[in-house]
Amino acid sequence: MSYRLEYQWGAFHVPADALGLTADRFIVAIEGGDNNVRHAKTGKRARSWDACMIGTAEQVLKQAVYYAGACEGGSLQPYGRCCTPEAYIRRIRRLIDGPAYQNGWWLAELRVSVTHAIVTDVRQLGLEPRVEQWYGQERAVVPFPQERHPEFFRLVDKYSGDLPAWRFAEVSGLPAS
């Protein structure tokens, strides 16, 4: 049976006053991968950084609770070890309560099916999605420049229960383990 390994965690903090919104926002980045996938040349377990949780502190903790359920059955193993759901949630809480991550950066770029309802909302904001092929499926890609981050996070608020964080944002420039 395969399981997800997590190696490193980081949280980007976006202050509410910079956005003109009522609550601070967070992008939680996690370096991880599956236990049975290896790099073809090195033989090392394959791993990558992904935006795994996004939104207000409350939204991020709700997402952490959802992912923590995988710890109970062994499908999620931080550092390759068993972990209780409570310990996983504590880890994420400490992450968003702590200092902002100083390495790397995050990019607000929506990537969804062209038929998803959020595409209509994006067009109402005056943004036109770029359509690209992804594993044989068409998807809409919409980059949000920094001055449009308030609108971006309003979309996150509206659709965070429907779309995973990696559909909203990308992370880059983070140190590999």
For each residue, the residues with C-beta under 8 A, 3 or more apart:
1: 74
2: 34 35 36
3: 34 35 74 75 76 77
4: 32 33 34 35 70 75 76 77
5: 32 33 34 35 45 47 77 78 79 80
6: 9 30 31 32 76 77 78 79
7: 31 32 47 79 177
8: 30 31 49 174 175 177
9: 6 28 29 30 31 91 92 95
10: 28 29 30 95 101 103 104 171 174
11: 26 27 28 29 95 96 98 100 101
12: 26 27 29 100 101 105 106 171
13: 24 25 26 96 100 101
14: 18 19 24 25 26 27 149 153
15: 18 19 24
16: 19 20 21 22 23 24 25
17: 20
18: 14 15
19: 14 15 16 25 149 150 153
20: 16 17 150
21: 16 25 150 153 154
22: 16
23: 16 56 57 58
24: 13 14 15 16 56 57
25: 13 14 16 19 21 54 55 56 153 156
26: 11 12 13 14 53 54 55 56 57 60 96
27: 11 12 14 51 53 54 106 165 169 171
28: 9 10 11 51 52 53 54 60 63 64 92 95 96 165
29: 9 10 11 12 49 50 51 52 101 104 106 171 174
30: 6 8 9 10 49 50 52
31: 6 7 8 9 47 48 49 174 176 177
32: 4 5 6 7 47 48 50
33: 4 5 37 45 46 47 48
34: 2 3 4 5 37 45 46
35: 2 3 4 5 45 77 80
36: 2
37: 33 34 45 46
38: 42 43 44 45 46
39: 42 43 44 45 46
40:
41:
42: 38 39
43: 38 39
44: 38 39
45: 5 33 34 35 37 38 39
46: 33 34 37 38 39
47: 5 7 31 32 33 176 177
48: 31 32 33
49: 8 29 30 31 104 171 172 174 176
50: 29 30 32 165 166 171
51: 27 28 29 54 106 165 166 168 169 170 171
52: 28 29 30 63 67 164 165 166
53: 26 27 28 59 60 63 64 67 92 165
54: 25 26 27 28 51 59 60 63 156 160 165 168 169
55: 25 26 58 59 60 63 153 156 157 160
56: 23 24 25 26 59 60 157
57: 23 24 26 60 61 96
58: 23 55 61 62
59: 53 54 55 56 62 63 156 157 160
60: 26 28 53 54 55 56 57 63 64 92 96
61: 57 58 64 65 89 92 93 96
62: 58 59 65 66
63: 28 52 53 54 55 59 60 66 67 160 165
64: 28 53 60 61 67 68 88 89 92 93
65: 61 62 68 69 85 89
66: 62 63 69
67: 52 53 63 64 70 71 76 88
68: 64 65 71 72 76 85 86 88 89
69: 65 66 72 73 85
70: 4 67 73 75 76
71: 67 68 74 75 76 77 78 82 83 84 85 87 88
72: 68 69 84 85
73: 69 70
74: 1 3 71 77 82
75: 3 4 70 71
76: 3 4 6 67 68 70 71 83 88
77: 3 4 5 6 35 71 74 80 81 82 83
78: 5 6 71 81 83 88 91
79: 5 6 7
80: 5 35 77
81: 77 78
82: 71 74 77
83: 71 76 77 78 87 88
84: 71 72 87 88
85: 65 68 69 71 72 88 89
86: 68 89 90
87: 71 83 84 90 91
88: 64 67 68 71 76 78 83 84 85 91 92
89: 61 64 65 68 85 86 92 93
90: 86 87 93 94
91: 9 78 87 88 94 95
92: 9 28 53 60 61 64 88 89 95 96
93: 61 64 89 90 96 97
94: 90 91 97 98
95: 9 10 11 28 91 92 98
96: 11 13 26 28 57 60 61 92 93
97: 93 94
98: 11 94 95
99: 102
100: 11 12 13
101: 10 11 12 13 29 104
102: 99
103: 10 173 174 175
104: 10 29 49 101 171 172 173 174 175
105: 12 171 172 173
106: 12 27 29 51 169 170 171 172
107: 143 169 170 171 172
108: 143 144 148 149 152 168 169
109: 141 142 143 144 168 169 170
110: 118 122 129 140 141 142 143 144 152 155 167 168
111: 134 139 140 141 167
112: 116 118 119 139 140 163 167
113: 116 137 138 139 140
114: 119 129 131 138 139 140
115: 119
116: 112 113 119 140 163
117: 120 121 159
118: 110 112 121 122 155 158 159 163
119: 112 114 115 116 122 123 129 140
120: 117 123 124
121: 117 118 124 125 155 158
122: 110 118 119 125 127 129 140 142 155
123: 119 120 126 127 128 129
124: 120 121
125: 121 122 148 151
126: 123
127: 122 123 142 144 148
128: 123
129: 110 114 119 122 123 140 141 142
130: 140 141 142
131: 114 138 139 140 141
132: 138 139 141
133: 136 137 138 139
134: 111 137 138 139
135:
136: 133
137: 113 133 134
138: 113 114 131 132 133 134
139: 111 112 113 114 131 132 133 134
140: 110 111 112 113 114 116 119 122 129 130 131
141: 109 110 111 129 130 131 132
142: 109 110 122 127 129 130
143: 107 108 109 110
144: 108 109 110 127 148 149 151 152
145: 148
146: 149
147:
148: 108 125 127 144 145 151 152
149: 14 19 108 144 146 152 153
150: 19 20 21 153 154
151: 125 144 148 154 155
152: 108 110 144 148 149 155 156 168
153: 14 19 21 25 55 149 150 156 157
154: 21 150 151 157 158
155: 110 118 121 122 151 152 158 159 168
156: 25 54 55 59 152 153 159 160 168
157: 55 56 59 153 154 160
158: 118 121 154 155
159: 117 118 155 156 162 163
160: 54 55 59 63 156 157 163 165 168
161:
162: 159
163: 112 116 118 159 160 167 168
164: 52 167
165: 27 28 50 51 52 53 54 63 160 168 169
166: 50 51 52 169 170
167: 110 111 112 163 164
168: 51 54 108 109 110 152 155 156 160 163 165
169: 27 51 54 106 107 108 109 165 166
170: 51 106 107 109 166
171: 10 12 27 29 49 50 51 104 105 106 107 174
172: 49 104 105 106 107
173: 103 104 105
174: 8 10 29 31 49 103 104 171
175: 8 103 104
176: 31 47 49
177: 7 8 31 47
